[in-house]
């Protein structure tokens, strides 16, 4: 069996893996990426957040992505019964990037992978990890190529950025269920010839369809749009038939979506994703660290996935570099706690989205501009800014704000 050696083995060639590999390669260490799929390949997570731009910039990927001409994204728009709540990232409380992109991920991820290869990092596609053996922090990973041949890769450290593949958690029985309620998404890309109906193509639009159910609308620069319905599994039981028949039926139930997309051509057959929320017992161990969706994937509503992937890989790579230099790393305090801080902030916003708390806030009249800017920062991905009370006190601040709005509205109604 062929054996090769590297300083760091990265599992997965998505944004998490390529960012980590780039930073470690720039530090002068030998890196190799193994990727199970053949690129380009489809994956969701198409609406980025400004915070991930910092990681893309540090990895040296920004110019290549800019050259592709993806749709600029400058904010997020929420719609309920025709009422619009618009968040512009230019108004956010936290200093940082005020724009990002909306991207077909097959193209976006391929650009990052090609760029990291240009930087000198080899990427082995259609390569499946079948076993990993650790001896202290050193490891021997057995992989199988598309032609059935097997090989071994010896590494001083492994970064698992395998996304939904969750290689190390599955090999070592580390998976555990998430606290979030299982949900389902039915989605597709469509031609968008009636895009002029939309006020701002440089926004993700989230439409409240009914309690606990929402629709995403993500326009791309190629003229197509990503459209998806998200709810609990029972919501989707009202329609039978193929995925396309169900998708068309759901489109017909929402007036604006129906008018815009009723005759739109499907770019691919609608896909289903469900029970996506999961987590793991630990984010690190002797000789390995988990990044991105391998640690925990929450929910698509606030587009947190790529940002958590980018930031976790950015941080993990720097800690791995220090490890290779001989430093002793406090992985719990320097990695797990910071990442969980961001995860828990997003989790609060997700829970408050589904229980109606954010509904009260988003569609309130006379919103306080300062408070709105603080919430905007979270929607931009700046969930580590503890100067922002709506980050620092995420478990209580939103509920207090919603209660204040409710009492105010009741008082005003009684005064009329």
N, C-alpha and C positions, 0 to 999 in steps of 0.2 A: 504494500500500500504506500502510495506517494505521501511524503510528509514535508511540510514546509513550516517555517518559523516566522513569527512577526512579534512586534512589541504588543500591539493591541489588535484584537479581532473585534470588528463591529458586525453585529447581526442585524441586517435590514438596511436598505438603501433609500428609505424615505427621508423626509426632512430631518428627523431626529438623528438617523445614522450618518447622513452626509455632513451635517453640521458638526457632530462630534468628531468624525474622521478628519474633516478639514482642519479643525483647531489642533488636534493632536499631531497631524502631519506638519502643520506650520511650526510646531514646537520642536520638530526635528526627529520625531519617532516614526518607526515603521508601522503602517496601518494597513489592514486588509478588510474589505467589506464582502460579506456573503449575503446574497439576496435570493429568496426562494422563487420569486416571480421573474418573468421576462418583462422588461420595460419596453414601451409604455404599458402601464396597467391601470385599471380604474380603481379609484378609492374616493370616499367622500371626505369632507373637510375642505370645502372649496372657497370659503369666505375667510380670509386671513384677518388677523388683528394687528394693529400698529406695533404692539410690543415685540412681535416676532421679527420685525424688521431689524432690530438691534442684533439679533443672533445671525440673521442672514448677512448683514453687513460685516460682522466680525469674521464670518466664515469666507468672505470674499465672493458671495454669490449675487449681490445686488445688481451689478451691471449686466450680467447675463440674463437675469430675470427681466430687467427693464427693457432690454433689447427685444424681448418677445412681444411686447405691446399688450400685456394683459390689461383688463379693465381696472382702472383706478377705483379704490374704495375709500370714501371719505367719511363714512358714518353708517348708522343703522336707523331704519325707519320701522316703527311699529304701527299697525293699523287695526282698529276695531270699530266695526259698524260705520266705516267711513271717517272716523276720527283718527287723526295722524299725530303721532309723537315722534319727532325727528331728533336724533342725536348727531351732531357734527363733531368729529374728533378734534377739529380746530378749537372747540370750546372746552376741551377737557381740563380738569383740575391739575393733573400731573404733567410735568414737563416731559416731552418725549415726541415720538413720531406722531404725526397727525393724519397719516394716510397709509394705505397698504394696497393690496390687490384682491380681486376675485378671480380665481384661477380654475380651469379644468385641471384637476390634480394629475392626470396622466401626463400632461405636457409639463406642468410645473415640476413634478418629481423627477422627470427625465432630465430636465435642464440641470437640476441640482446634482444629479448623479453624474452627468457628463462633465460638469464643472469640477467635481471632486476628482474625477479621473484625470482631467487636465492638470490638476494640481499635483498629480503623481500617486494617487491612491488607487490601487487596483480594485475593481468591483467584479465579483464572480456571480453572474446571474444564473437563475434556474439551479440554485445550489441549496440543498436542504440539509439543515443540521439534524443529525440523527442521534447523536450522543455527545455528552460533555463529561470529561473526567477532570476533577480538580485535585491538585497536589499542593496544598497550601494555597498561595495565590496564583501559581502557575496552572495552566490548563492544557488539555489535549481535546480538541473538538473533532469529531468525525463528521464528515459531510458527504453527501451523495450528489453527483452531478446529473444533469438531464439524461446523459447516455448510460446511467447506471453505475458508472465508476465511482469508487469511494476514495477518499483521501483524508489525511489528518492534518490539522493545523495546530501547532503549538504556540501558545501566546502567554505573555506575562499578565495580561488583563483582558477581560471581555466586557464590551458594552452591548447590552441587549436592547436594540431599537427595533425589534421585529413587529411592533404594532399589534394588530389583532392576532398575529401568529403566536405571541407570548411564549417564546421558545423556552427560556429558562424557567419561568413559573410552571409551565406544563411538564417539562422534563423532571423537575424536582418537587412537583405537587405543592406549589406555593400559592395557587389561585384561591381566592375566597370571594364570596358574593359581595356586591356593592349594596350600600344602604338605599340606593335610589330605586324607585318603582320601575319594573320592566316596561319598556315602551317599544313601539314599532314605528318604522318609517317606510313609506312607499314613495318612490321618487324616480325621476328620469330627467334627461336633457331634451329640450324641445326647441324647434325653430321659434323665433320670437319676432314675427313680422309686424306685430302691433305694439312694439315696445314704446312707441310714441305716447301710448296711453299712460306710461309711467312718468312721474315727474323727475326722478333722479336715477339713472342707471348706475351711478356711482355709489349705490347703497345696496346693502342687503335689506330686503323688505320682509318683515315677519308679520303675518296676518293672523289675528286671533279668530279662529274658525268657530269654535264653541268651547265651553269650559274644558281645559285640559288638552285641547287639540289646537295645533297651529300649522301654518303653511309657510315654507320658506320660498323666496323668489330671489335668485342670485343671477343677475345678468352677466354674461361674458362678452368680451370684446369681439368674439367671432360671430356675433349675431344670435347665438344660442343662449338659452337660459336654463338654469337648474331649478326644478320645481319639485317640492317634496311636501308630503303630509305626514305629520307626527302626532301620535296619540297612543293611548293604551290599546292592547290587542283587540279588546271588545269593540272599539270604535270601527275597526276595519271589517267586522263581521256583518255589517249591514248590507254589503255588496258581495255578490258571488262572481264567479267567472275567472278568466285569466287575469294576470297582473295588469295588462293593458286595459281590459274591460273595467276592472275595479278602479284603475287610475282615472280613466275617462269619466266614470260615474262620479268620482269624488270631485273632479274638476267642475262638473255640471252643478254641484251643490253650492258653489261660491260665486256670486254674480260677477264680481270683477275678474276673478280667475277664469271663469267660463267665457266671458267676452274676449279676454285677451288670448286664451289658449285653446278654445274649443276646436279650432280647425288646424292647430299647430301640428307639424310633423314631428314624430318621435325620432330622436337621434339613435336611441337604443331602447329595447324593451324595458319597461319599468322594473326596478329592482326593489327588493325587500331587505331591510336590515332590522333586526330585533334583538332584544335582550343583550344590548351592547355594553351595559354598565357592569364593570367588574373591577376588582382590585387584587392586591397580592399581600402576602404576609409581611414582606419586607422589600425595600427598594435596593438593597445591596447585600453583599456577602464577601467572603474571602475570594478575591480575584474577579469579582464581577459587580456591575451596577446596571440597573434597569432605567430606561428613559422613556418618555412619551407615553403612548397608550399602553405600554407594557406595565407601567406603574398603576395607572388608573385612567379609564376613559369614562367621562361623566355623561354628557348629553350634547346633542348638536345645537341646542337653542342659542347659546351665546358664542358659538364658534371657538370654544376654548381649546379644542384638540391640538391644532398645529402649534398654537402658542405654548401650551404646556410641553409639547414635544420639543420645540425649539429651545425654550428656556432651560428645561431639564438637561438637554444634551449639552448646551452651552456650559452649564454649571458642572455637569458630570465630567466633561472633557478636561476642564481645568483641574479638577480634583484628581483625575487619573494622571495627568501630567505631573502633578506634585507627588503622587504616589511613585511614579517611575523615577523621580528624582531622589527618592529615598525618604520623603517626608511621611510622618504618621498622620493620617487623616481621621478626624472625628466624623465619620460618615453620617451618624445620626443627627448631629447638630449642624453640620456643614452642608448636608444634602437633603436628608429626609424631612427635617423640620421646615427648612425654607420651601421645599416643593409642596409639602402638605399645607403650608400656609396659603399658597396660591390656590391649591385644589379646594381647600375648605371655603375660601371666599367664593369661588365659582359655584361650589355646591350650594351655598346659602342662596345665591341669586337664582340658581336653577329651581330649588325647592320653592322659593317665593314666587317664581314665575308660575309654577303649576298650581300653587294654592290660591292665586289671585292677588297676593300682596303687591306684586309689581304692576299688575293690571290697574290697581287703584292709583299707584304712583304715576305710571306712564301716561294715563289718560285723565289726570287731574287738571283742572283749570288753574291758571295763575301759578305755574310752577316756579319755585324759587330758583333763579339762575345759578346761584352758587351750589346748591344741592344738586341741581341737574348736571352741572359740570363734574361733580364728584362721582355721580353714578356713571356719567359718560366715560370717565377714566377706567372704570371697571370694564365697561363694554369695549374699551380699546385694549384691554389685556393688562393694564397696569394694576395687577392684583397684589403686588408686593409693596405698594406705597403706603406705609403705616401713618404717613402724615394725613392721609385721606380717612376721615372718620367712617366713611361708608366701606372702607376696607378694614380698618382696625376693629370696628364694631359691627362687622357684617352680620353677625347672628342676631343683633338686637336693633340696629339703627333703622333698617328698612321697615321692620314691623312698627316701630314707634312713629316713623314718618307716615306710614299708611293709616295708622290709627288717628294721627293728628288731622290728616286730610279728610278722613271720614267724619270726625267730629265737626270740623269746620264746615263741611258741606251740609251736614244735618242742621247746624246752627243757621246757616244762610237760608236753607229751605224753610225753616221755621219763621225766619224774619220776613219772608216774602208774603 
